[in-house]
């Protein structure tokens, strides 16, 4: 049987490691000591200080001490936090698929929060991938190139502070930059949720004392400070699902019509194969017709569907309903005219 004191020390060290933050200035030995006391450990602060110094000496590439001012702050080195639990190859492969899928879609600040898990996944898969012969050097690929859309940069420190306030349901003092200029303004916000909309992440919040929702792009936040004050209750008339639906429908340019439409369209072979795997609706039907395919489906004509049709280009031609056909035709005509117009 292992010595009980050794076992207790190992468990305490594991709990101490889990308390180390991944970002920011770090936590003080006093803060960590208070947390360990709440966990039920009967130890003194100097024991925690000794453990921290011992761990940093043993793992200098993993644990950082910010000794620029007292009390010192302790945290993991950026991107080097130790994963106490291992991951199995199937989970690692799933993480690689997630990494390839979201790269170029999510802002770098959000991706960096997940980078340690992605790194661990790549290390776990190394033995399996090293057994492959060139050019099959990886188990996961993506076909769409990165960087087709440049995502706005989000400060990681601002992102972390915003996420912490959101999780704690606490207010924040923020300095924001106007979208149209470099001018800034200060505002105190009640964070409600994160909204992935357009080309970046946005914070849904209410200014203190206001009943009007704000949707602020995270990359326009210049400074954020948590006030450690609980957020105000949401206005009784505010329904977040309704607000999100209205945001999603913005810019659709589709005139009011019934909630669902009966779509009839002509599609090519490539789109036919895509829709076999990802149908537009439960009642979708496709029949071969004069060298192409006729598509029929019942669906809601929201902005996402409108954008999807435009992205397909000549692979789809809307036949019904006529108002949607005219809308798409007008949009494509404007695009063609813009390309045909002589440049200055």
Secondary structure by P-SEA (a helix, b strand, c coil): cccaaaaaaaaaaaaaaaacccccccccaaaaaaaaaaacccccaaaaaaaaaaaaaacccccccccccccbbbbcccccccccccccaaaaaaaaaaaaaacccccaaaaaaaaaaaaaaaaaaaaaaaacccccccccccccccccbbbbbbcaaaaaaaaaaaaacbbbbbbbbbcccccccccccccccccccccccccccccccccbbbbbccccccbbbbcccccccccccccaaaaaaaaaacccccccccccccccccccaaaaaaaaacccccbbbbbbcccbbbbbbbbbbcaaaaaaaaaaccccccccaaaaaaaaaaaaaaaaaaaacccc
